[in-house]
Amino acid sequence: MTSVLGCRKIKHNNSTSLILNFRYSLSIISALLLLGIFYLLPFLNEFFFFFGFEQLLSANRCSLYPHSHYWIASKRIVTPRGIVSGTVEIKGGRIVSVLEEEHWQKSVKSLQVIDYGNAVIMPGLVDVHAHLDDPGKEEWEGFPSGTRAAAAGGITTLIDMPLNSVPSTVSEETLGLKLQAAAGRIYIDVGFWGGLVPENAFNASSLEGLLKAGALGLKSFMCPSGINDFPMTNISHIKEGLLVLAKYRRPLLVHAEIPQDDAGYLENKDGRDNPRSYDVYLKSRPASWEEAAIKDLLTVSKDTRTGGPAEGAHLHIVHLSDARSSFELIKEAKKSGDSMTVETCPHYLAFSAEKIPDGDTRFKCAPPIRDAANKEKLWAALIDGDIDMLSSDHSPSAPQLKLFNEGDFLRAWGGISSLQFVLPVTWSYGQKYGITLEQLASWWSEKPAKLAGLSYKGAISIGYEADFVVWEPEVEFDLDENHPVYHKHPVSSHFLTTLSVYLYDRHTACNFSLWYFFSKECTLVWHRGLECVLFYDQISLVWS
């Protein structure tokens, strides 16, 4: 059993005082995960390109609001140079020093120090792939519940996808609607991808307007997305999009599946196949779909090489599930100098097709979860550095769309609800493969921040924003139906019962006790015309 920190003693001028843990520049949200207590987060002041916190203080709420300059200490701080025992100094919401233990005892005399002992202090997670369905489909998720669940999973920055909201984010105007919807309704830092669709792909001014308005990059589908106002793109659309993105040095994220001759299989027109069978669904979206899409992408990804027409743009393949032929193609492209990265997701690393029960549509996603041998190859590629990063691909829906009663994999909405569980799932399942805290920080913080162009996030290093998660890897808890879940529809998450049974059957446990740390209130940098350009000059020179 474990509980998250309630109140900590803070050393100050050789005396001890109790400071309640909800802070201004580094807001600690105190929660008792096993007991189900999650303190309400403050309302937000304004929306920015990235949204920050404005603390709402009260007599019974934990707060470090008056303390703009203080230290946090631990024997395990995950930094770019490895794990150190020491302290991190925070001033004005930024990290101003990181001292190892032998140095900080002499240096820190009159400053406030919060000592977390042996708990791990790690950069807050940056999730570059999530669907919050807001505005327009708040009954699916929405900014409040989605960002709250993200906070409960150690995510301090989230980049929202441009589809599953109404309307989809494919123009400067529709991005404005999303910004309005997020104002005052988010509990972590949030940014947005824009959409590359046929209607804007050949309209450079439209794409530039979307990027200038604050989109961090673009996202496209090479197969039907299931959303009417977000149609699929072909390779010509992608080629044009890369040319515009090159000017702004930003990425294109691609859902890489192209339906082959068996596309009609999804409809099960003759009724001969059992729609409750996961194997039937798996065969309806074979690995050949991913392979075909990646082969097409490689015809234009070479344009991103040094000296190419799209130099400065970057191609990012989202949620790779095929670790066989598709992955070999990606490796070769990287070796040739294509500016390309790839992500996979915890559900592809935790589960395998052979173990998915018939009718359990919580496991339906696209691309699908593949077989156990494929899962082992994904882990190997991730550990070897060939897969660059992880994301949640949190894609919830209203429960009735999952068709739980019918268990029809072919008609149920596809999507995994996972924001709250990505850190414990990655760590717990990764123990079999000997993953390290440094690898975890790279996959979930450093590399995703780089993809999004957030040069001030993703590491515990001088000058970076003070976004942290503090957790205890050795402490166990049972992730079952009694565990508090902050997604709008907890029943939709496949991690709730399966993870607990899987882990305990193997005499392991989901090791996860955490505290939440958040960034300072962000500076308003984007809403006055040229200030947006200045902001991007600061953060977007990532792929040069």
Beta strands, then each sheet from edge to edge (+ up, - down):
strand 1: 7-12
strand 2: 15-20
strand 3: 28-29
strand 4: 31-32
strand 5: 37-38
strand 6: 69-79
strand 7: 82-91
strand 8: 94-100
strand 9: 112-115
strand 10: 120-123
strand 11: 125-130
strand 12: 155-160
strand 13: 189-192
strand 14: 194-195
strand 15: 218-221
strand 16: 251-255
strand 17: 314-317
strand 18: 340-344
strand 19: 389-390
strand 20: 468-471
strand 21: 476-477
strand 22: 510-511
strand 23: 514-517
sheet 1: 2+ 1- 9+ 6+ 7- 8+
sheet 2: 2+ 1- 9+ 6+ 10+ 20- 23+ 3-
sheet 3: 4+ 5-
sheet 4: 11+ 12+ 13+
sheet 5: 14+ 15+ 16+ 17+ 18+ 19+
sheet 6: 21+ 22-
end
